[in-house]
Amino acid sequence: MAQYELLLPKMGESVAEATVIKWVKQPGDSIDLDDTILEIATDKVDSEVPSPVAGKLIKQLFAADEVAQVGDVIAIIETEGGNDLKAEEPIVSSTTEDKPEPIPGIEQLAVETKVDPILSDVSDRFYSPLVKSIATQENISIQELDSIKGSGADGRLNKDDLLNYIANKNGGAVSTKEVIITPPTPLSEALENKPVPSVQAASPNKTSTTSVSGGDEIIEMDRMRKLIADHMVMSKTTSPHVTSFVEADVTNMVLWRNKVKNSFEKRENEKITFTPIFVEAVAKAIKDFPMINVSVNGTQIIKKRDINIGMAAALPSGNLIVPVIRNADQLNLVGLTKAVNDLANRARISKLKPDETQGGTFTLTNVGSFGNVMGTPIINQPQVAILAVGAIKKKPAVLETEHGDVIAIRHMMFLSLSYDHRVVDGSLGGMFVRRVADYLENWDFNREI
């Protein structure tokens, strides 16, 4: 018998640790290839750790709610090999995998994985090498895999789901071809911008509600809410917040969207919302005022080359997550619309990739989606500014015409910019938010898209 050391895999460049939520397998349990051994959590995502080998779990090295570092040995698995094994540190990849070096002592468990062209297409969904190998043997394309419903965490497709699908597809017959797999298997998805100070987070499955006198209840924060709370407090203690407000007449923008939305959806199979329009205006304003696109390191101001705009998205749980549109200034309105819709949809179902919430240089939040006319948002560190856009309301407004002033019904909205007063003065903050409003107010009603 040999002992295999299971390591906590890498889950993105800035993700250094994870919290153990629950052990699915207990010491003494038998483990097959690709079986889920435990569930872990990073800043924003709960994930499963599948087994890269078959054998028996003999030791858990971290208890539930304990924090492990990437590369730590988290479990010992007994295998049929002759020598003790230590897994090479896996690296998460959403598209391709380098050929790993063979691990001495388990030649009978692993040979080279052959990548079939049918699985060479890129997919936003994570598949373990075992599932990919079965799909290759059965000539199942990546598009067909994407259509199969999974029973794992966040809808992950496991081997049983795939085998059941194949059996139903073939009228109960499953191919007897040998499935070839190379350990170790990396974990997929993890999220978030920059790690915040570590919190001993409780499992969301263990949230307790306790009745107290007077009908009050004490509700323990879930893991994600603790991290958000910690991040918000850190931001307020780090940056002296100042907020500037402007009101914008966005009538032309609203009427233009109403005019093009049906034809746009028919042509692009995408709904165009106001969010990509806001993102475009922000990207243009950042080019005009690049010192809003910075971060602070001690007494150093780091001016960012790229314009990566994060957009705060509400989750079904009520918590928020901030996926990032990279190089937003290089996308046209169609590209921004597709990026916004894709990130928002996948954020709501916890399908974002590890790097899609990292590297933001400026954040946009739409408080108008909750019916609010304005807000004073907290800066998403290490950025120095965040823009809130309020609800668009019809109001009477004074218009200057060549025949004199008139009162008309206009579509009006407030924009509010919170900024770090250490490096962004009132003049810069005020001019920036005014410039964003100018881009929205001067929208070309005849614009082609």
C-alpha angles and dihedrals in degrees: 000000000000132000120231119203111217113209129204101252129229113268105185136327097277098035108100103162146020137200120237107236103176140346109232092186123049129205108286095027118129116241129205126198111288094011112147109250101180144348120239136184134213126186095301112359138067113212141176125239109216123204116253091199140039120242141084129308108238104167141021112205098190128047126219113287092020119125120235127193123231107271095026117134103247102174144010118226123192112223137179094253124112100234134050111260135208118197118236111243105269123224121213115236127173097202118016138020129207117234105265123224112257114259113233116242101028102069088130090060101043140041130158114302110233114216113217119209090240089069096043092090117101118254130184089217122087119237124181118233089251092057090045091051093051090048091051092050091050095044093241113160124225089248090056091047090053090057095056116098114234128212097203128098111307088003096301113174112236131187094265091054090051095045091050090050091050091048092052091044093051095042094257098320120119121191115256093211113133113259111227120207136170119211143247104060118202125224118244132219130027130158155202144078108259128349113259123210110300118266125194092234125200119227112262087228089062098052107144129210117197126188117227133182119295094031094286122139133210109219118191113226114247119238096264094048090052091053092047091049091050092048093049094050091047091052094051092048091046102046130041099228123219124175128204124192135204133175117222132198102223098171095124091048093051094046091047092052091048088052098050105029097091096046091043093053091047092050101039100026086231132108114235112220130179092260098081088048090054091047091052092051091048092050091051092048091049089056088053093047107027093170088075087064097069143102132212128238109181104297093345125099112210111206110207120226096199125061104222111171120200119206119204111232126190117231125213088253090061093250123120133236129186116217114188130232103211120216090001091173090064095057126085121223093271091052092047091050092052092046093048094048094045095049094043093049094047092044090059092055096039094247100128118130121242096259098042094088096042134088100030115161099185134016133218122196125185108214088168089076086072093049094259119141095207143353143189103230125197117245116257101232135260086028120086102217143035128187124214120198118201134211118294109241133183109240139165108257136178114248124194112223134172087257095050138275120325136182115236139168108257137175105248133181139175124233121197126191121199112196142176106258091202090077107005115067124202092258094056094041093047095046092047096053089043090054091052089052090049092056090051095044094049094052113152107241090200095051115141119221 
